[in-house]
Amino acid sequence: MGMQRSYKCERVIERLHKKVNRQVVASLEACVHCGMCTDQCHYVLANPGDVTYMPSYKADKLRKFFKAHIDWTGRTFPWWVSARSLYTDQELEELKDTVFGKCTNCRRCSINCPMGVDMATFNRMARGLLVSVGVMPEGVAVVAKDQWEIGNQMGVLREDYIDTLTWMEEELQAEHNDPAIKIPIDKMDCDVVYSINPREVKYDPRTIADAALIFHVAGENWTMASEGWDMTNFGLFNGDDDLGGAVARRCYEATENLRGKKLVISECGHGYRSTRCEGQNWGQKDIPFAMESSVITMLRYIKEGRIKVDKTTNTEPVTYHDSCNNARSCGMTEEPRELLNLVCTDFREMHPNRAENFCCTGGGGAMSMSEYTPRRLKSAAVKAAQLKATGAKCVVTSCHNCVDGLTDLIRHYELGMKVTQLVNLVANALIIPERRHAAAVGGLEGYKILLADDEPDTLAYFETVLADHGAQVILATDGDEALDLARKEKPDLITLDLSMPGRDGGEVFEILRKDPVLSQTKVCIITGKPELRRLIYDRPVPPPEGYLTKPVSEDDLMLNVRKVLEHTHHES
């Protein structure tokens, strides 16, 4: 009598027969174990003594399963080709650790394989098999649930999205003393419908404002959609084609409903790939409009003379990180460099670059998988060495996942570099006709802000910035002191560090949310340890109103503080 197979393993085997296609079969059959892929993987280079990170080793875990059920040699002579089926849920957990925790699907091994084996394709398929039976990292499940149920991967509510666009429009009008600057929503028959990454709404609305300013100066007839605006797609990361198709269709249908002529996709590697290249297949949909990356849009505006730029406004040495999805999967390598040379005076290549560039280690959904953070940061040593060798002060990328991945590794390896995107540099270099700068928007007079952080230098910096803008500032150096002062002072806003002695920021946050007197107090999380985000977002209480990752510039601090406080004012 054979081994008893678990229910989940039975379902995985059934689904394997449905998901295997010609490309997957070719990749699973073609490997000759030559080893050419081994030193292409950043996990291998950072862990040279651990064979479990080798692409061929990782692939063999799935290849043995494939041979046991589909390949005729494995079904006839399993002992000869090492065919091995799956029987227990523990084996599924081990496969999860490999396909989610030891590979970012960056495809660097794939493009260097002389046999054309595409590791990322069947690794994604394996992820999809596991996801279909509920075996996946918790963060992956949460993000996929948000995209299914709310319509975007960060759970941004419609009113918060509209609120942010309105706020950015008001900021732009005040900054440039120009009421004609608009961020149109649901405008019909536009030449451009602009789709974005929800991270821009939640953590970095500057990119929305910068893009809007560029569209305005270019005289573009453009709009943003109130629904279907998220061009990211977690279906690419978790291997769920049903999710991939549903998300892609939302984005396509939003453009169709507005009768837009072109869908412009903001800077996001996996968003560009999933929307421009993969979504039509997942969604089984023909697309009646053109699609392009905003990088190409901005470059065209400059070439056509629709916008003029002054590169001397960006004199800091910069280097460029090629997003794996943009460069390796979509071939977009030269346009970003052409644009950089038009808006910067000191661009320095990192080596290797373009399709040979190393992953930021945040791709493939890795930033959502906190359980693999130590492993991810160790493998990031390869990218850190690349960055350091350039001598640049700033790394530019065209991907929001890469922004987070690079920021994380730069902090971990203490490189002291900034991370930005092309849209920020183009907006900074933009020559605006008869540009007039308005005074700083909205002082903080009359607001009481409680700062909770155990780092004296951080407290002093935040206190100086906020006090200079007129706020009354109260300081706490640990969680218990923060709670005592919150009850006593009743501040308008509390900023919380997550890692503090005594009660951590997560505990303090939950207590505040459950306190009948303080539950409506606005909270902004400011942390140097983004891997601790789950201390906040996994709690059974409403999320914070703001979130910032250290180090924080004065502009970012003020932008987020104003957003939270002005939202409070509008509510009242």
Summary of the structure (lengths in Angstrom):
residues: 572
radius of gyration: 24.6
end to end distance: 70.7
largest distance: 84.1
contacts: 1977
relative contact order: 0.08
helix: 53%
strand: 10%
